[in-house]
């Protein structure tokens, strides 16, 4: 994916828990997040995740 988009800073996660932990560790002040998936993020509750990371 990084090569296809020519973006070495692109993050690709295959484990939803790892992705959630990464998102919780980020500073989301004045930032945007785009999440793309071919599935359901392994059942991750996206509303809850959004509420947690935007506190």
C-alpha positions as CSV (number, residue, x, y, z in Angstrom):
1,X,0.0,0.0,0.0
2,X,2.8,2.4,0.9
3,X,4.4,1.8,-2.5
4,X,1.2,2.0,-4.4
5,X,0.3,5.4,-3.0
6,X,3.9,6.5,-2.9
7,X,3.5,7.4,0.8
8,X,6.0,5.8,3.2
9,X,4.1,7.5,6.0
10,X,0.9,5.6,5.2
11,X,-0.2,3.3,8.1
12,X,-1.7,-0.1,7.3
13,X,-3.1,-2.2,10.2
14,X,-4.3,-5.8,10.0
15,X,-5.1,-6.0,13.8
16,X,-8.0,-3.8,15.0
17,X,-6.7,-3.7,18.6
18,X,-3.3,-2.4,17.3
19,X,-5.0,0.2,15.2
20,X,-7.2,1.4,18.1
21,X,-4.2,1.7,20.4
22,X,-2.4,3.7,17.8
23,X,-5.4,6.0,17.3
24,X,-5.7,6.5,21.1
25,X,-2.0,7.6,21.2
26,X,-2.4,10.4,18.7
27,X,-3.1,14.1,19.2
28,X,-6.3,14.8,17.2
29,X,-6.4,18.5,17.9
30,X,-7.0,20.2,14.5
31,X,-6.5,16.9,12.6
32,X,-8.5,14.7,10.3
33,X,-8.7,10.9,10.1
34,X,-9.6,8.8,7.1
35,X,-10.2,5.2,7.7
36,X,-10.6,2.8,4.8
37,X,-11.6,-0.9,5.0
38,X,-12.9,-3.7,2.9
39,X,-14.7,-5.0,6.0
40,X,-16.0,-3.9,9.4
41,X,-12.7,-3.2,11.2
42,X,-13.1,-6.6,12.9
43,X,-16.3,-5.5,14.7
44,X,-14.7,-2.4,16.2
45,X,-17.3,0.0,17.6
46,X,-16.3,3.1,15.5
47,X,-18.7,5.4,17.3
48,X,-17.1,4.5,20.7
49,X,-13.6,4.8,19.3
50,X,-14.4,8.2,17.8
51,X,-15.8,9.4,21.2
52,X,-12.7,8.2,23.0
53,X,-10.1,9.7,20.7
54,X,-11.8,13.1,20.4
55,X,-12.0,13.7,24.2
